[in-house]
Amino acid sequence: MKLLVLNYIFIQQIPTCNGRHCGDTWPGPTDKNKPLLWTENWTAQYRVFGDPPSQRSAEDIAFSVARFFSVGGTMANYYMYHGGTNLGRTGAAFVMPRYYDEAPLDEFGLYKEPKWGHLKDLHHALRLCKKALLWGNPSSQPLGKLYEARVFEIAEKKVCVAFLSNHNTKEDGTVTFRGQKYFVARRSVSILADCKTVVFSTQHVNSQHNQRTFHFADQTVQNNAWEMFAEGKIPRYKQTTIRTQRPLEQYNLTKDKTDYLWYATSFRLEADDMPFRKDIRPVLEVSSHGHAVAAFVNDVFVGVGHGTKINKAFTMEVVMELKVGVNHIAILSTTLGMMDSGAYLEHRQAGVHTVTIQGLNTGTLDLTTNGWGHLVALNGERRQVYTEQGMGTVAWKPGKSAQSLTWYRRHFDAPSGDDPVVIDLTPMGKGNLYVNGESLGRYWVSYRHALGKPSQYLYNVPRLLLRPTGNVLMLFEEEGGRPDAIMILTVKRDNICTFISEKNPAHVRTWERKDSQLTAVAGDGRPQAVLSCPPKKTIRQIVFASYGNPLGICGNYTFGSCHAPRSKEVVEKACVGKKTCSLTVAHDVYGGGAQRPRTRPGQVLQEASRRRRAIIQPSALLCCSYILLSRSRLRLHPSIHPSDSLSLTFS
């Protein structure tokens, strides 16, 4: 007797959450013995060609994480925490090389403040509460409409943490918790590490702000001489290597070795086929599965078309000139990466689907089954002209602007120092970028998003690829541009600001736990702006300082209707010539009452209700790469106008 034995292995699954606010939008596993896991907390949104800028504030991320752990969250993972670079052809379909630059670590690995610092402070606050979070008994308590307290407590050991939440997106409020009053900013969570002391507020940022800047390097400006190599004649049907009745699917032909595939066909027209009316011209209609095409008729460029990340298939219609006799059509089809998600990936297609000519006297001419030739890759790719060996196999000529299907090259020396290097491709169209034979990715500056600007025009050049001298920058330009206007720049985050209000709690690192008790290890419990410069860099000059209600953003502040005149003097004394300085946010430090120039009291009070803050903007000698920002409100003091705050800016 024969027996069939089947072994079943049951794999227990743990559901997880991907999103922005899993603490409020995800109910969690139905089995309460399973942990709450947040596998992707989107710190911004990954970018694709055609996307407008994407942002997510440090306050919003911190709020979502604090809420998640307040409802029993076990693990939170950020996506992305470092927004790197898709070099070469590694990016998925339509995804830019700079795909996640708004992460806490930007594309170059530099701290993007205040995201980096604010989340670091949040993580420290949660570590202060780890005993209560891991072993405490959870409970919740409503504190009013849109307010609540969530508590984890080990009563017998006097270990406790409370999360006070305000879900009102427009109004701050004050709540009473265990007999004490606490100010809770709009849409925020305040963490009470011992159920009494506020050690962190998601809406009050104690971290520095910084601003990224780009700088010319003398070494890269010299010898800006460009050379070019044209792809050559547009291929015709008889010059192709693969011939079929219909256009073939592109991915299967290119085998992920190139983005480019030529489609070519030829056809004959008689005099009777041509339009009789002068106001009618033939129109070439190309239906494509994706992602982009450039069309040539009788070796003349006639137009381009492309899809989008959402709708990769598209139809291009362009006017063209035809002649009696044999006409030649060549279509350069381009992919922008492989598919990255979804079902039935093996059935996704790219490349030309159908081709017709409209506007002929004899009606629409369908060329789909006319017989098509295919040529994989560009001439320059097959010769590898982007490498040192390959570039010697072709003849280079002095570069000219506005040349399509052209390879451009120039030599440059590496910028001194170790700052990141970028290439500004604003004057170019679409193509591929190489440095010293290594591909830096696809560029598509001519594709503008809804705000009328390219999604990416600055391209990262890893320092590891650069030699001290004799580097080769090369581009393949599909559409035409001005290579002589390309700039090679260095990147810094050397503009810093701090923006603190009296409503900010003392810095979270003021506190530590000893024997389960929360104790202060530094400071006097008042909010402070703390700025620190990297080694060998000191603060040289204060550009702007104001204790009042200053206006603007980091690097561009102006005085508001209320300002303490001694602000700059106090800050200069505390900071100039030092690597680090601390500034307390309090009315007595900056000279008490503030001036209210040319403003009626009613207007001042109204403005103060919207903005109560403080700013300092110092200039540093090669100073810090950080900025601090707070959009919080100030506690009013009888001796100063109700719109006081402290803000610092260094550059």
Beta strands, then each sheet from edge to edge (+ up, - down):
strand 1: 16-19
strand 2: 37-42
strand 3: 75-79
strand 4: 137-144
strand 5: 147-154
strand 6: 159-166
strand 7: 173-177
strand 8: 180-184
strand 9: 188-192
strand 10: 198-201
strand 11: 209-216
strand 12: 227-230
strand 13: 242-244
strand 14: 260-269
strand 15: 283-288
strand 16: 292-297
strand 17: 300-306
strand 18: 314-319
strand 19: 325-334
strand 20: 352-358
strand 21: 365-366
strand 22: 372-376
strand 23: 397-398
strand 24: 406-412
strand 25: 421-424
strand 26: 430-435
strand 27: 438-444
strand 28: 458-461
strand 29: 471-477
strand 30: 487-500
strand 31: 511-514
strand 32: 517-520
strand 33: 528-532
strand 34: 538-548
strand 35: 551-553
strand 36: 556-558
strand 37: 580-584
strand 38: 613-621
strand 39: 646-650
sheet 1: 1+ 2+ 3+
sheet 2: 4+ 5- 6+ 9- 10+
sheet 3: 7+ 8-
sheet 4: 11+ 30- 25+ 28-
sheet 5: 11+ 30- 38+ 34- 39+
sheet 6: 23+ 12- 24+ 29- 26+ 27-
sheet 7: 13+ 22- 14+ 19- 16+ 17-
sheet 8: 18+ 15- 20+ 21-
sheet 9: 31+ 32-
sheet 10: 33+ 37-
sheet 11: 35+ 36-
end
